[in-house]
């Protein structure tokens, strides 16, 4: 689902929005020519403004925007086909595909529902226990189920049913808290798990395409999980309890729910496959097989006769729009770098950014502010496409390592000021029947506390690890 789901738009509104974006792109193109910018850079900037704007606002479906990017780039020949379509060759693209297949298998076999129910039943002790447990489950599933949307679709119905059992009926603040706990924890906390979030994969794919960098599962987890995973989860629980206070009125669930159904052979096979996949992801620094290829092998096994757990025909249920979206973003990243636009943006940025090689704390704060602002403009999915091509010049200006600069953007796109920045949150509030105003209130509070409290802790943690 595109980020434009935030707004209920009319056809007229979409048309006006598209016209404005086209006008902005044309203005950037003309201004580039007038100020002597190289034609390829000016054209890349115009296409980037148009496509990033369409992706961010949803004035046209994201798959149409992706195809528009491919078409304009090839018609204007601003970069070779191998660059424009490089997203399809990126490991991030294949990790998205494998994640969708594994997520489909978890849903189809019923293993996902079994896991969620077994974890959710003990949460009926208190409202605090419930919210804490929902956040923990949402985060925990990100290690097993790479698809954000899949986890949202799986958890929301289960948690709504649990809310009914404990008296949190429609209209109660506690019900809103449960839904938002799923949506916010699913997106924000999963930024600390490399294969579990689209922005992570866009960033990793861009770093691989431009700089030849490859991120490993465990080092990435160690870098981000303590602050962006655990501490941010605690902060989220506290804020939900404060903003949406409530209490439980426990209702004994039907007796049939107290009797667990026997495991099917498909569930057993898939559980073993998930354990092996997770183990291989966590030990990639030993065997040097990238997470994407481990995930792809797992996806193939899911389809194999007798051994697999889903029929090959189920492949038609895969959401190819999301895959093309990722490929388009990565292609745009590569094109921005190839044409020199990324370097030009970096030089312009460095002219006003207060970077100084001797001021690590100030540079870190500036980078966090910059990436958070870019996420506001381009959404969490698009922010890595804008920032990653700038990383080399920023690294030289700040004195930070290239990997440190690239990793800083995770703090930025995990900081959600408004729900439109994160499509999974939009999906959660739609499925859960929560008002946008409630989600916005929690988003603003979480973003403010993240920048004021967690960003300094993140700085100290990275200093301890030797990255700053």
MARKOL-460987 format. One record per residue (C-alpha): residue number from 1; residue in three letters; chain; x, y, z. Coordinates in nm, 2 decimals, always signed. Example, Ala and Ser with C-alpha at 12.3 -4.5 7.8 and 13.67 -1.06 7.14 Angstrom:
<pts>
- pos_code_unit_c1_c2_c3
- 1_ALA_A_+1.23_-0.45_+0.78
- 2_SER_A_+1.37_-0.11_+0.71
</pts>
This chain:
<pts>
- pos_code_unit_c1_c2_c3
- 1_UNK_A_+0.00_+0.00_+0.00
- 2_UNK_A_+0.14_+0.34_-0.09
- 3_UNK_A_+0.19_+0.62_+0.15
- 4_UNK_A_-0.09_+0.81_-0.01
- 5_UNK_A_-0.33_+0.60_+0.19
- 6_UNK_A_-0.30_+0.86_+0.45
- 7_UNK_A_-0.54_+1.08_+0.27
- 8_UNK_A_-0.88_+1.02_+0.13
- 9_UNK_A_-0.82_+1.18_-0.20
- 10_UNK_A_-1.06_+1.27_-0.48
- 11_UNK_A_-0.97_+1.22_-0.84
- 12_UNK_A_-0.95_+1.60_-0.87
- 13_UNK_A_-0.71_+1.62_-0.58
- 14_UNK_A_-0.49_+1.36_-0.73
- 15_UNK_A_-0.49_+1.54_-1.06
- 16_UNK_A_-0.40_+1.88_-0.90
- 17_UNK_A_-0.12_+1.71_-0.70
- 18_UNK_A_+0.03_+1.54_-1.00
- 19_UNK_A_+0.02_+1.87_-1.20
- 20_UNK_A_+0.20_+2.05_-0.91
- 21_UNK_A_+0.47_+1.78_-0.90
- 22_UNK_A_+0.52_+1.79_-1.28
- 23_UNK_A_+0.55_+2.17_-1.25
- 24_UNK_A_+0.81_+2.14_-0.97
- 25_UNK_A_+1.00_+1.88_-1.18
- 26_UNK_A_+0.99_+2.11_-1.48
- 27_UNK_A_+1.10_+2.41_-1.27
- 28_UNK_A_+1.40_+2.22_-1.13
- 29_UNK_A_+1.49_+2.11_-1.49
- 30_UNK_A_+1.47_+2.46_-1.63
- 31_UNK_A_+1.66_+2.61_-1.33
- 32_UNK_A_+1.93_+2.35_-1.38
- 33_UNK_A_+1.98_+2.45_-1.74
- 34_UNK_A_+1.97_+2.82_-1.66
- 35_UNK_A_+2.24_+2.79_-1.39
- 36_UNK_A_+2.47_+2.58_-1.61
- 37_UNK_A_+2.41_+2.24_-1.45
- 38_UNK_A_+2.51_+1.94_-1.66
- 39_UNK_A_+2.20_+1.82_-1.86
- 40_UNK_A_+2.21_+1.47_-1.72
- 41_UNK_A_+2.22_+1.60_-1.36
- 42_UNK_A_+1.93_+1.84_-1.43
- 43_UNK_A_+1.73_+1.57_-1.59
- 44_UNK_A_+1.80_+1.33_-1.31
- 45_UNK_A_+1.69_+1.60_-1.06
- 46_UNK_A_+1.37_+1.66_-1.25
- 47_UNK_A_+1.29_+1.29_-1.26
- 48_UNK_A_+1.38_+1.24_-0.90
- 49_UNK_A_+1.16_+1.53_-0.78
- 50_UNK_A_+0.87_+1.39_-0.98
- 51_UNK_A_+0.90_+1.03_-0.88
- 52_UNK_A_+0.99_+1.08_-0.52
- 53_UNK_A_+0.70_+1.32_-0.49
- 54_UNK_A_+0.46_+1.07_-0.64
- 55_UNK_A_+0.59_+0.79_-0.42
- 56_UNK_A_+0.56_+1.02_-0.11
- 57_UNK_A_+0.21_+1.16_-0.18
- 58_UNK_A_+0.05_+0.87_-0.36
- 59_UNK_A_-0.11_+1.09_-0.63
- 60_UNK_A_-0.07_+0.80_-0.86
- 61_UNK_A_-0.02_+0.43_-0.76
- 62_UNK_A_+0.34_+0.35_-0.67
- 63_UNK_A_+0.37_+0.08_-0.94
- 64_UNK_A_+0.28_+0.35_-1.20
- 65_UNK_A_+0.54_+0.58_-1.05
- 66_UNK_A_+0.80_+0.30_-1.07
- 67_UNK_A_+0.73_+0.23_-1.43
- 68_UNK_A_+0.73_+0.61_-1.50
- 69_UNK_A_+1.08_+0.63_-1.36
- 70_UNK_A_+1.20_+0.34_-1.58
- 71_UNK_A_+1.03_+0.49_-1.89
- 72_UNK_A_+1.16_+0.85_-1.84
- 73_UNK_A_+1.51_+0.74_-1.76
- 74_UNK_A_+1.54_+0.53_-2.07
- 75_UNK_A_+1.36_+0.78_-2.30
- 76_UNK_A_+1.60_+1.05_-2.19
- 77_UNK_A_+1.90_+0.81_-2.17
- 78_UNK_A_+2.02_+0.97_-1.85
- 79_UNK_A_+2.19_+0.64_-1.75
- 80_UNK_A_+2.26_+0.30_-1.90
- 81_UNK_A_+1.99_+0.03_-1.87
- 82_UNK_A_+2.22_-0.17_-1.63
- 83_UNK_A_+2.21_+0.13_-1.39
- 84_UNK_A_+1.84_+0.22_-1.43
- 85_UNK_A_+1.73_-0.14_-1.38
- 86_UNK_A_+2.00_-0.23_-1.12
- 87_UNK_A_+1.75_-0.27_-0.85
- 88_UNK_A_+1.64_-0.60_-0.99
- 89_UNK_A_+1.99_-0.73_-0.95
- 90_UNK_A_+2.03_-0.61_-0.60
- 91_UNK_A_+2.02_-0.86_-0.31
- 92_UNK_A_+1.77_-0.63_-0.14
- 93_UNK_A_+1.52_-0.70_-0.42
- 94_UNK_A_+1.55_-1.08_-0.37
- 95_UNK_A_+1.54_-1.05_+0.01
- 96_UNK_A_+1.20_-0.87_-0.03
- 97_UNK_A_+1.08_-1.16_-0.26
- 98_UNK_A_+1.20_-1.43_-0.02
- 99_UNK_A_+1.05_-1.25_+0.28
- 100_UNK_A_+0.71_-1.24_+0.10
- 101_UNK_A_+0.72_-1.61_+0.02
- 102_UNK_A_+0.82_-1.70_+0.38
- 103_UNK_A_+0.54_-1.47_+0.51
- 104_UNK_A_+0.29_-1.64_+0.28
- 105_UNK_A_+0.40_-1.98_+0.41
- 106_UNK_A_+0.36_-1.87_+0.77
- 107_UNK_A_+0.01_-1.74_+0.70
- 108_UNK_A_-0.09_-2.04_+0.48
- 109_UNK_A_+0.02_-2.31_+0.72
- 110_UNK_A_-0.14_-2.14_+1.02
- 111_UNK_A_+0.20_-2.13_+1.21
- 112_UNK_A_+0.18_-1.75_+1.24
- 113_UNK_A_-0.16_-1.77_+1.41
- 114_UNK_A_-0.04_-2.05_+1.64
- 115_UNK_A_+0.27_-1.84_+1.75
- 116_UNK_A_+0.07_-1.52_+1.80
- 117_UNK_A_-0.21_-1.70_+2.00
- 118_UNK_A_+0.03_-1.89_+2.22
- 119_UNK_A_+0.21_-1.56_+2.30
- 120_UNK_A_-0.10_-1.35_+2.33
- 121_UNK_A_-0.30_-1.56_+2.58
- 122_UNK_A_-0.08_-1.48_+2.88
- 123_UNK_A_-0.12_-1.10_+2.81
- 124_UNK_A_-0.46_-1.08_+2.98
- 125_UNK_A_-0.31_-1.01_+3.33
- 126_UNK_A_-0.32_-0.63_+3.31
- 127_UNK_A_-0.33_-0.34_+3.06
- 128_UNK_A_+0.04_-0.27_+3.11
- 129_UNK_A_+0.12_-0.63_+3.06
- 130_UNK_A_-0.10_-0.64_+2.75
- 131_UNK_A_+0.06_-0.34_+2.58
- 132_UNK_A_+0.41_-0.45_+2.67
- 133_UNK_A_+0.34_-0.80_+2.54
- 134_UNK_A_+0.19_-0.67_+2.21
- 135_UNK_A_+0.50_-0.46_+2.15
- 136_UNK_A_+0.73_-0.75_+2.24
- 137_UNK_A_+0.54_-0.99_+2.01
- 138_UNK_A_+0.55_-0.74_+1.72
- 139_UNK_A_+0.92_-0.70_+1.76
- 140_UNK_A_+0.99_-1.07_+1.81
- 141_UNK_A_+0.80_-1.16_+1.49
- 142_UNK_A_+1.03_-0.94_+1.29
- 143_UNK_A_+1.30_-1.20_+1.35
- 144_UNK_A_+1.09_-1.47_+1.20
- 145_UNK_A_+0.87_-1.30_+0.94
- 146_UNK_A_+1.05_-1.04_+0.73
- 147_UNK_A_+0.74_-0.87_+0.58
- 148_UNK_A_+0.61_-0.57_+0.78
- 149_UNK_A_+0.28_-0.59_+0.60
- 150_UNK_A_+0.25_-0.96_+0.66
- 151_UNK_A_+0.31_-0.91_+1.03
- 152_UNK_A_+0.05_-0.63_+1.04
- 153_UNK_A_-0.21_-0.84_+0.86
- 154_UNK_A_-0.14_-1.14_+1.09
- 155_UNK_A_-0.14_-0.96_+1.42
- 156_UNK_A_-0.41_-0.70_+1.40
- 157_UNK_A_-0.70_-0.95_+1.38
- 158_UNK_A_-0.56_-1.16_+1.66
- 159_UNK_A_-0.50_-0.87_+1.88
- 160_UNK_A_-0.84_-0.72_+1.82
- 161_UNK_A_-0.99_-1.06_+1.92
- 162_UNK_A_-0.78_-1.05_+2.23
- 163_UNK_A_-0.90_-0.69_+2.30
- 164_UNK_A_-1.26_-0.81_+2.28
- 165_UNK_A_-1.18_-1.09_+2.53
- 166_UNK_A_-1.05_-0.84_+2.79
- 167_UNK_A_-1.32_-0.59_+2.75
- 168_UNK_A_-1.14_-0.34_+2.52
- 169_UNK_A_-1.43_-0.29_+2.29
- 170_UNK_A_-1.46_-0.04_+2.00
- 171_UNK_A_-1.43_+0.32_+2.13
- 172_UNK_A_-1.21_+0.23_+2.43
- 173_UNK_A_-0.87_+0.40_+2.45
- 174_UNK_A_-0.71_+0.06_+2.53
- 175_UNK_A_-0.83_-0.08_+2.20
- 176_UNK_A_-0.66_+0.21_+2.02
- 177_UNK_A_-0.35_+0.15_+2.23
- 178_UNK_A_-0.34_-0.22_+2.12
- 179_UNK_A_-0.37_-0.14_+1.75
- 180_UNK_A_-0.11_+0.14_+1.76
- 181_UNK_A_+0.12_-0.09_+1.96
- 182_UNK_A_+0.11_-0.34_+1.68
- 183_UNK_A_+0.15_-0.08_+1.40
- 184_UNK_A_+0.43_+0.13_+1.56
- 185_UNK_A_+0.63_-0.16_+1.71
- 186_UNK_A_+0.61_-0.35_+1.38
- 187_UNK_A_+0.76_-0.07_+1.18
- 188_UNK_A_+0.99_+0.12_+1.41
- 189_UNK_A_+1.14_-0.16_+1.61
- 190_UNK_A_+1.20_-0.37_+1.30
- 191_UNK_A_+1.44_-0.11_+1.17
- 192_UNK_A_+1.70_-0.28_+1.40
- 193_UNK_A_+1.66_-0.61_+1.22
- 194_UNK_A_+1.83_-0.60_+0.88
- 195_UNK_A_+1.59_-0.82_+0.67
- 196_UNK_A_+1.27_-0.71_+0.84
- 197_UNK_A_+1.20_-0.36_+0.70
- 198_UNK_A_+1.18_-0.21_+0.35
- 199_UNK_A_+1.39_+0.10_+0.43
- 200_UNK_A_+1.66_-0.12_+0.57
- 201_UNK_A_+1.67_-0.32_+0.25
- 202_UNK_A_+1.66_+0.00_+0.03
- 203_UNK_A_+1.96_+0.13_+0.23
- 204_UNK_A_+2.15_-0.20_+0.22
- 205_UNK_A_+2.08_-0.23_-0.16
- 206_UNK_A_+2.19_+0.13_-0.22
- 207_UNK_A_+2.51_+0.09_-0.02
- 208_UNK_A_+2.59_-0.23_-0.21
- 209_UNK_A_+2.51_-0.07_-0.55
- 210_UNK_A_+2.71_+0.25_-0.49
- 211_UNK_A_+2.99_+0.16_-0.25
- 212_UNK_A_+3.01_-0.22_-0.26
- 213_UNK_A_+2.93_-0.24_+0.11
- 214_UNK_A_+2.76_-0.55_+0.25
- 215_UNK_A_+2.60_-0.55_+0.59
- 216_UNK_A_+2.60_-0.86_+0.81
- 217_UNK_A_+2.30_-0.97_+1.02
- 218_UNK_A_+2.46_-0.98_+1.37
- 219_UNK_A_+2.68_-0.67_+1.35
- 220_UNK_A_+2.37_-0.47_+1.23
- 221_UNK_A_+2.16_-0.61_+1.51
- 222_UNK_A_+2.43_-0.52_+1.77
- 223_UNK_A_+2.45_-0.17_+1.63
- 224_UNK_A_+2.08_-0.09_+1.64
- 225_UNK_A_+1.89_-0.34_+1.86
- 226_UNK_A_+1.99_-0.21_+2.21
- 227_UNK_A_+1.85_+0.14_+2.14
- 228_UNK_A_+1.62_+0.13_+1.83
- 229_UNK_A_+1.49_-0.21_+1.93
- 230_UNK_A_+1.48_-0.26_+2.31
- 231_UNK_A_+1.49_+0.10_+2.45
- 232_UNK_A_+1.25_+0.24_+2.18
- 233_UNK_A_+1.02_-0.05_+2.26
- 234_UNK_A_+1.01_+0.05_+2.62
- 235_UNK_A_+0.96_+0.41_+2.53
- 236_UNK_A_+0.67_+0.31_+2.31
- 237_UNK_A_+0.50_+0.11_+2.58
- 238_UNK_A_+0.53_+0.40_+2.83
- 239_UNK_A_+0.39_+0.65_+2.58
- 240_UNK_A_+0.09_+0.43_+2.49
- 241_UNK_A_+0.01_+0.38_+2.86
- 242_UNK_A_+0.03_+0.76_+2.92
- 243_UNK_A_-0.16_+0.87_+2.61
- 244_UNK_A_-0.42_+0.59_+2.59
- 245_UNK_A_-0.48_+0.48_+2.96
- 246_UNK_A_-0.73_+0.20_+3.02
- 247_UNK_A_-0.79_-0.11_+3.23
- 248_UNK_A_-0.89_-0.47_+3.14
- 249_UNK_A_-1.22_-0.63_+3.21
- 250_UNK_A_-1.13_-0.99_+3.15
- 251_UNK_A_-1.38_-1.21_+2.98
- 252_UNK_A_-1.32_-1.58_+2.99
- 253_UNK_A_-1.25_-1.69_+2.63
- 254_UNK_A_-1.44_-1.99_+2.49
- 255_UNK_A_-1.32_-2.33_+2.61
- 256_UNK_A_-1.22_-2.43_+2.26
- 257_UNK_A_-0.94_-2.17_+2.26
- 258_UNK_A_-0.79_-2.33_+2.58
- 259_UNK_A_-0.73_-2.66_+2.39
- 260_UNK_A_-0.44_-2.62_+2.14
- 261_UNK_A_-0.48_-2.79_+1.81
- 262_UNK_A_-0.22_-3.04_+1.71
- 263_UNK_A_+0.06_-2.93_+1.49
- 264_UNK_A_+0.03_-3.01_+1.12
- 265_UNK_A_+0.32_-3.16_+0.93
- 266_UNK_A_+0.34_-2.84_+0.73
- 267_UNK_A_+0.38_-2.63_+1.05
- 268_UNK_A_+0.65_-2.86_+1.17
- 269_UNK_A_+0.85_-2.84_+0.85
- 270_UNK_A_+0.81_-2.47_+0.83
- 271_UNK_A_+0.92_-2.42_+1.19
- 272_UNK_A_+1.24_-2.62_+1.12
- 273_UNK_A_+1.30_-2.42_+0.81
- 274_UNK_A_+1.26_-2.09_+1.00
- 275_UNK_A_+1.50_-2.20_+1.27
- 276_UNK_A_+1.76_-2.30_+1.01
- 277_UNK_A_+1.71_-1.98_+0.81
- 278_UNK_A_+1.74_-1.76_+1.13
- 279_UNK_A_+2.05_-1.95_+1.23
- 280_UNK_A_+2.21_-1.89_+0.89
- 281_UNK_A_+2.12_-1.53_+0.90
- 282_UNK_A_+2.28_-1.49_+1.24
- 283_UNK_A_+2.60_-1.66_+1.13
- 284_UNK_A_+2.65_-1.49_+0.80
- 285_UNK_A_+2.98_-1.35_+0.92
- 286_UNK_A_+3.11_-1.71_+0.95
- 287_UNK_A_+2.98_-1.87_+0.62
- 288_UNK_A_+2.97_-1.54_+0.42
- 289_UNK_A_+2.65_-1.61_+0.25
- 290_UNK_A_+2.44_-1.30_+0.22
- 291_UNK_A_+2.10_-1.30_+0.40
- 292_UNK_A_+1.92_-1.25_+0.06
- 293_UNK_A_+2.05_-1.58_-0.08
- 294_UNK_A_+1.97_-1.77_+0.24
- 295_UNK_A_+1.62_-1.62_+0.23
- 296_UNK_A_+1.59_-1.71_-0.14
- 297_UNK_A_+1.69_-2.07_-0.07
- 298_UNK_A_+1.43_-2.09_+0.20
- 299_UNK_A_+1.16_-1.95_-0.04
- 300_UNK_A_+1.25_-2.22_-0.29
- 301_UNK_A_+1.22_-2.49_-0.03
- 302_UNK_A_+0.87_-2.36_+0.06
- 303_UNK_A_+0.76_-2.44_-0.29
- 304_UNK_A_+0.93_-2.78_-0.33
- 305_UNK_A_+0.70_-3.09_-0.37
- 306_UNK_A_+0.66_-3.30_-0.05
- 307_UNK_A_+0.93_-3.09_+0.13
- 308_UNK_A_+0.76_-2.75_+0.09
- 309_UNK_A_+0.45_-2.61_+0.26
- 310_UNK_A_+0.28_-2.41_-0.01
- 311_UNK_A_+0.17_-2.49_-0.37
- 312_UNK_A_+0.37_-2.32_-0.65
- 313_UNK_A_+0.04_-2.16_-0.77
- 314_UNK_A_+0.04_-1.96_-0.45
- 315_UNK_A_+0.32_-1.75_-0.60
- 316_UNK_A_+0.05_-1.55_-0.77
- 317_UNK_A_-0.05_-1.41_-0.43
- 318_UNK_A_+0.29_-1.23_-0.40
- 319_UNK_A_+0.26_-0.85_-0.40
- 320_UNK_A_+0.48_-0.77_-0.70
- 321_UNK_A_+0.39_-0.40_-0.66
- 322_UNK_A_+0.61_-0.37_-0.35
- 323_UNK_A_+0.89_-0.55_-0.52
- 324_UNK_A_+0.88_-0.32_-0.82
- 325_UNK_A_+0.87_-0.03_-0.58
- 326_UNK_A_+1.19_-0.14_-0.41
- 327_UNK_A_+1.36_-0.20_-0.75
- 328_UNK_A_+1.25_+0.14_-0.87
- 329_UNK_A_+1.39_+0.31_-0.55
- 330_UNK_A_+1.72_+0.13_-0.59
- 331_UNK_A_+1.73_+0.21_-0.96
- 332_UNK_A_+1.68_+0.58_-0.87
- 333_UNK_A_+1.96_+0.56_-0.62
- 334_UNK_A_+2.20_+0.42_-0.87
- 335_UNK_A_+2.09_+0.67_-1.13
- 336_UNK_A_+2.14_+0.96_-0.89
- 337_UNK_A_+2.49_+0.84_-0.82
- 338_UNK_A_+2.57_+0.76_-1.19
- 339_UNK_A_+2.47_+1.10_-1.32
- 340_UNK_A_+2.66_+1.29_-1.05
- 341_UNK_A_+2.34_+1.43_-0.89
- 342_UNK_A_+2.43_+1.27_-0.56
- 343_UNK_A_+2.76_+1.43_-0.55
- 344_UNK_A_+2.62_+1.77_-0.64
- 345_UNK_A_+2.35_+1.74_-0.37
- 346_UNK_A_+2.62_+1.65_-0.12
- 347_UNK_A_+2.84_+1.95_-0.21
- 348_UNK_A_+2.53_+2.18_-0.18
- 349_UNK_A_+2.44_+2.03_+0.15
- 350_UNK_A_+2.79_+2.06_+0.29
- 351_UNK_A_+2.79_+2.43_+0.21
- 352_UNK_A_+2.54_+2.50_+0.49
- 353_UNK_A_+2.56_+2.20_+0.71
- 354_UNK_A_+2.77_+2.27_+1.03
- 355_UNK_A_+2.99_+1.97_+0.99
- 356_UNK_A_+3.34_+1.98_+1.15
- 357_UNK_A_+3.58_+1.68_+1.17
- 358_UNK_A_+3.67_+1.76_+1.53
- 359_UNK_A_+3.31_+1.78_+1.66
- 360_UNK_A_+3.17_+1.42_+1.67
- 361_UNK_A_+2.86_+1.50_+1.89
- 362_UNK_A_+2.76_+1.80_+1.68
- 363_UNK_A_+2.81_+1.61_+1.36
- 364_UNK_A_+2.61_+1.32_+1.49
- 365_UNK_A_+2.32_+1.55_+1.59
- 366_UNK_A_+2.33_+1.72_+1.26
- 367_UNK_A_+2.31_+1.39_+1.07
- 368_UNK_A_+2.02_+1.27_+1.28
- 369_UNK_A_+1.83_+1.59_+1.22
- 370_UNK_A_+1.91_+1.58_+0.85
- 371_UNK_A_+1.80_+1.22_+0.80
- 372_UNK_A_+1.48_+1.27_+1.01
- 373_UNK_A_+1.39_+1.57_+0.79
- 374_UNK_A_+1.45_+1.37_+0.47
- 375_UNK_A_+1.22_+1.10_+0.60
- 376_UNK_A_+0.95_+1.37_+0.65
- 377_UNK_A_+0.99_+1.48_+0.29
- 378_UNK_A_+1.05_+1.15_+0.11
- 379_UNK_A_+0.89_+0.90_+0.37
- 380_UNK_A_+1.09_+0.63_+0.54
- 381_UNK_A_+1.10_+0.41_+0.23
- 382_UNK_A_+1.24_+0.69_+0.01
- 383_UNK_A_+1.48_+0.85_+0.26
- 384_UNK_A_+1.76_+0.60_+0.19
- 385_UNK_A_+1.73_+0.67_-0.18
- 386_UNK_A_+1.81_+1.04_-0.12
- 387_UNK_A_+2.06_+1.01_+0.16
- 388_UNK_A_+2.28_+0.72_+0.06
- 389_UNK_A_+2.43_+0.87_-0.25
- 390_UNK_A_+2.55_+1.17_-0.03
- 391_UNK_A_+2.73_+0.95_+0.23
- 392_UNK_A_+3.08_+0.95_+0.08
- 393_UNK_A_+3.11_+1.33_+0.08
- 394_UNK_A_+2.95_+1.36_+0.42
- 395_UNK_A_+3.20_+1.10_+0.55
- 396_UNK_A_+3.49_+1.31_+0.43
- 397_UNK_A_+3.34_+1.63_+0.58
- 398_UNK_A_+3.25_+1.48_+0.92
- 399_UNK_A_+3.55_+1.25_+0.97
- 400_UNK_A_+3.30_+0.96_+1.03
- 401_UNK_A_+3.35_+0.63_+0.86
- 402_UNK_A_+3.14_+0.57_+0.55
- 403_UNK_A_+2.94_+0.29_+0.72
- 404_UNK_A_+2.88_+0.51_+1.02
- 405_UNK_A_+2.73_+0.78_+0.80
- 406_UNK_A_+2.51_+0.53_+0.62
- 407_UNK_A_+2.40_+0.37_+0.95
- 408_UNK_A_+2.30_+0.70_+1.09
- 409_UNK_A_+2.00_+0.72_+0.86
- 410_UNK_A_+1.84_+0.42_+1.04
- 411_UNK_A_+1.79_+0.66_+1.33
- 412_UNK_A_+1.63_+0.90_+1.09
- 413_UNK_A_+1.38_+0.68_+0.92
- 414_UNK_A_+1.29_+0.50_+1.24
- 415_UNK_A_+1.18_+0.84_+1.37
- 416_UNK_A_+0.82_+0.88_+1.26
- 417_UNK_A_+0.66_+1.22_+1.31
- 418_UNK_A_+0.35_+1.15_+1.10
- 419_UNK_A_+0.19_+0.82_+1.01
- 420_UNK_A_+0.22_+0.88_+0.63
- 421_UNK_A_+0.60_+0.83_+0.67
- 422_UNK_A_+0.54_+0.45_+0.74
- 423_UNK_A_+0.29_+0.26_+0.52
- 424_UNK_A_+0.27_-0.03_+0.78
- 425_UNK_A_+0.14_+0.21_+1.04
- 426_UNK_A_-0.12_+0.33_+0.79
- 427_UNK_A_-0.23_-0.03_+0.72
- 428_UNK_A_-0.25_-0.10_+1.10
- 429_UNK_A_-0.48_+0.19_+1.18
- 430_UNK_A_-0.70_+0.11_+0.88
- 431_UNK_A_-0.73_-0.26_+0.98
- 432_UNK_A_-0.78_-0.17_+1.34
- 433_UNK_A_-1.03_+0.11_+1.29
- 434_UNK_A_-0.82_+0.37_+1.47
- 435_UNK_A_-0.85_+0.75_+1.40
- 436_UNK_A_-0.56_+0.91_+1.22
- 437_UNK_A_-0.55_+1.18_+1.49
- 438_UNK_A_-0.47_+0.92_+1.76
- 439_UNK_A_-0.19_+0.78_+1.55
- 440_UNK_A_-0.05_+1.12_+1.48
- 441_UNK_A_-0.05_+1.21_+1.86
- 442_UNK_A_+0.15_+0.90_+1.94
- 443_UNK_A_+0.39_+0.95_+1.64
- 444_UNK_A_+0.47_+1.31_+1.75
- 445_UNK_A_+0.53_+1.21_+2.11
- 446_UNK_A_+0.75_+0.91_+2.01
- 447_UNK_A_+0.95_+1.12_+1.76
- 448_UNK_A_+1.01_+1.40_+2.02
- 449_UNK_A_+1.12_+1.15_+2.29
- 450_UNK_A_+1.33_+0.96_+2.05
- 451_UNK_A_+1.53_+1.27_+1.95
- 452_UNK_A_+1.55_+1.41_+2.30
- 453_UNK_A_+1.63_+1.08_+2.49
- 454_UNK_A_+1.72_+0.80_+2.26
- 455_UNK_A_+1.95_+0.98_+2.01
- 456_UNK_A_+2.20_+1.08_+2.28
- 457_UNK_A_+2.19_+0.73_+2.42
- 458_UNK_A_+2.25_+0.60_+2.06
- 459_UNK_A_+2.55_+0.84_+2.03
- 460_UNK_A_+2.70_+0.70_+2.36
- 461_UNK_A_+2.64_+0.34_+2.24
- 462_UNK_A_+2.81_+0.40_+1.91
- 463_UNK_A_+3.10_+0.57_+2.10
- 464_UNK_A_+3.13_+0.25_+2.31
- 465_UNK_A_+3.14_+0.04_+2.00
- 466_UNK_A_+3.40_+0.26_+1.84
- 467_UNK_A_+3.20_+0.38_+1.55
- 468_UNK_A_+3.23_+0.75_+1.65
</pts>
